[in-house]
């Protein structure tokens, strides 16, 4: 008999589900609360991308965008549970610090911030995220398998640094600077880059709508005057103390969660250099303050 895969720890999700089940089991239902909840959900639906917006995206990208929108709505409602107060505190602080509306208001785009909020802020020993908790709730109440599959792919994703190899139409070949692996991806930002250029962005795996092509999900942060060698040296510093068989895992955890929750948003904020309609120019390396344009120690004369 085969051993079942070990279930990941999800104490927060279990606590939320137990509270939900308790409410469901009540013999008397507060209709006022039900109506208020439905209205709140309806109001949230009106804030997300509409059908016209999604239709303008490549199909595989649109599928991911729709799933992210639905998870965002559920996350907003889940934040009403007191068990998730730590998420609420982090999100409130990030709104105050970064005002993530995209340039010129902020270098953090709404798309980047939404993904970071759902998939990269982790709490507790189980490294649960709002996205993973929302998926646990969706699974409990019978969400479609294809929705859950796309959601889990987004939960497992992270940003990384890629080098542009080539681009044609809205297809681009990107090489992961850490692993050296290349992927073919479709982008929707309107900018395909030039060979040799470095992008910090989130690349999602293929889905059923285009099985052989990845998806560049966020507007790329284009690394200005920051070399591939500089980033590779940074990666080596990240995994310098890792055991040989743990390097990939430690690198993934660093790029996804950072040493602390605000590590990567802070990097985006301090590395901002300029922007266009289709991409954002960033400069410098996360652990070298002198390389970051909005750090007090910035030295503009050196290429990093």
N, C-alpha and C positions, 0 to 999 in steps of 0.2 A: 504493500500500500504506500503510495507516494505521500510525503509530508506536504501539508498545505503551506503556502507561502505565509511567512510571518506577517501578521497584520500590523501596520505602523501604529505607533501610539498616537491617539487623538483624544486626550482627556477633555479638551475644551469642546470639541464636537460632540462627544458623548454626553457632556453636561447639558449642552443646548438641546440635544435630542431628547434627553430625559425630561427637561422642562417642557418641551413641546408636547411630548406624550402625556404628561400630567395634565396639560390644558385640554388636550383632546378627550381625555378620559372623564373630564368634569361633566356631571349630569346637567348643570345649568350653564348655558353659554351667554356671555355678555354681548348682546347684539350690537350695542353701541361701539364696543371695541372692535368687533368684526367689521362694521361699516367704516370705522376710522382707518383700520388697517388696509382695507380695500382701496379707500380713497388715496391713502399715502402711496400705495403701490402704483395706482393709476397716475398720480402726479409724477412719480419717479420715471415711469415709462415715457412720459412726455419730454423728459430731459435727455434721452439717449438718441443715438443716430436713427433717423427714420429710414423707411424702405428705399427712398430715392437716394439717400446718402450711401446706403449699403450697395445699391445697384451700380454705383459708380466705381466700386472696387472690384478687383479680380475676384472670381467666385470663392477661391480658397481663403483669401484674405477676408472677404465679407463674412464667411462662416465663422471665422475666429472672432471678428468684430462683434457679431451678433451674440456669441456666447459670452464674450467679455461684458457686453452691455447687460445681459441678464444676470450675470454673477454680481455686477456692480449694484444692481437693484436689490438683489437678495442681501448683499453685504450691508447696504444701508439699513435694511430692516433688522439684520442680525445684531448690529451695533447697539440696538436697544436693550440687549441682554447685558446685565451687569457683569457677567463672566468675561465679557470682551472689552472691559474698560481700558485695558492696556493698549489695545488697538486704537480705541477712540482717542486716547491721549496722544499717541504718536501722530495720528492723522491731523488732529487739531494743531499740533505743533508744526507739522510740515506745511499746513495751509498758511500759518502765520509767518513762517520763515521764507517760504518760496513763492507764495501766490502763484501756483502752477497753471498759468494761463497761456504759456508759450511766449516767445518774443513778440513785441518788445517789453511786455510786462515782466516776463521771467524766462530764463533759459530752460526751465522744466516745462515740457509740453504736456497738455492734458493726457495724451496717449501714454507717454512715458510714466507720468504720475499715477494714472489709473492702473497700469500693470504693476508698478512698484507697490502700490497700496494693496492690491489683491493677491499678488503672487510672491512678493519678496520680503514683506514685513513678517517676521516670524516671532512667535511667542511660545515660551515654555520649552520643556525638554523634548516634546514631540515636534518642535519646529513647525507648529501649525500656522497656517496663513488664513486670512479671510476667505481666500479662494478654496482652500482645502476643506474648511468648515462648511462653506456653502455647498460644495460637492457632496459632502457626507449627508447633508440635509436633503439635497436633491435625490441622492441614491435611495435614502430611506423612504422617500415618498414617491418613488417610481418614475424618476426622470428617464427619458429615452437614452439608450445605450450610446448612440452617436453623440449626443450632447455631453454626456459624461466623459467620453473619450477625448473630445476636443478640449473640454475643460481641464482634464488631467494633463494634457500636453502643454497647455498654457501654464499650469501650476508648476510643472517641472522645468519650464523655460527660464532663461536668464539672459541678460545682456552680455556681450563680449566684444572684443576688438577684432575686426576683420580687415583684411586687405583686399581692395578691389582688384580682381584679375582681369575681367572683361565685362562688357555689358552690351546688349543688343535689344532694341525695343524696350520692354519693361522687364527683361530677364537679365540677371546679373550673376556673375560667378564670384564668390567671396571665399577667401582663405582664412580660416581661423588662425590667428597668430600664435596661439599657444599649442594647439594640436597639430597644426600644419595641414589639416584636412580642408578640402574645398567642397563647397555646396553650390548648386544652382538654385537661385531664388528669384521670386517675383516681387517687385516693389511697386508701391503706389504713391510715393512722394513726388514723383515727377522728375527726380534727379537720379541718374544712373552712375554717377561718379566717373572717375578716370582711372586707368590702370595705375596701381601703386598707392592710391589714396587709402587712408585708414578710416574706418567707420567704427564708432561705438554704437551698437544698436542691438535690438532683440530680434533674433531670427528663429521663427517657429518651424517645427518639422512639417513635412508634407501631410495633407489630409486626403480624404477620399475624393475630393473635388479636383485634385491635381496631384496624383500619387507620387510623382517623381520630382516635384518642385517644392522647395522651402518657401517661406513667406517672411519678407522683411516687414515686421509689424509696426515698428516705430520710426518716426522721422529720424534719419541718421544724424549723429553728431560727428561731423567731419573734423578729423584731427589735423589742425593747422600747425605747421612747423614742429610736429612731434613725430619722431622717427619710429619705424618698425623696431629697430634695434633698442631704442629707449624703452618701448613697451615690453619687449622680450626680456630685457634686464629687470624690469619691474616684476614680471611674472616669476622670474627666477628668485627674486627676493621673497615673493609671496610663498613659494613652496620650498624655500631653502632648508627648512627644518622637517620637511615631510619625508616619511619613509618612501622608498621607491615605488611600492605598490599602492601608496596613498596619494601620490602627487595629483592625479586627475581628480580625485574626490575633493581634496583640500582646495584645489584651484576652483572647482565648481562651487563649493561652499563660499569661498571668498568673493567670487564674482556675483553670486546670487544675493548673499546676505551681508557681505562686508563684515569688518570687525565689530561694527555697531550699526543700528538701524539706519542712520542718516549718512552713512559713509559715501554711497554712490550718489544720492541727491546732492550732497555737499560738493562732491567732485564736479558734477555738472554745473553747479552754481558758480564755483570758483574758477572753473576752466573756461567759462564762456568768453568768447572773443568777438564774435560778430554773427550775423545770420542773413540768410536769404529766404525767399518764399518756400524753398524746397529742402533746405538743410540748415543745420546750425554749426557754426565754426567753434571748435573747442581747442584748447591748447594746454599742453603740460601733462604731468604724471601725478597720480593721486598722492604719492608719498614724498613729493619734492615741492614744498610750498613755493620756492623761488620760481617754479615753472608755471604757476597758475596766475593768470592775469588779474584776478580779483583778490589775490592774497597780498597782504601788506609787504611781503618779502619778495614780490615778483621782480625778476630781472629780465627785461625785454630783449637784451642784446644776445641772448644765447638760444640756440636751437636745441630742443630736447629730443 
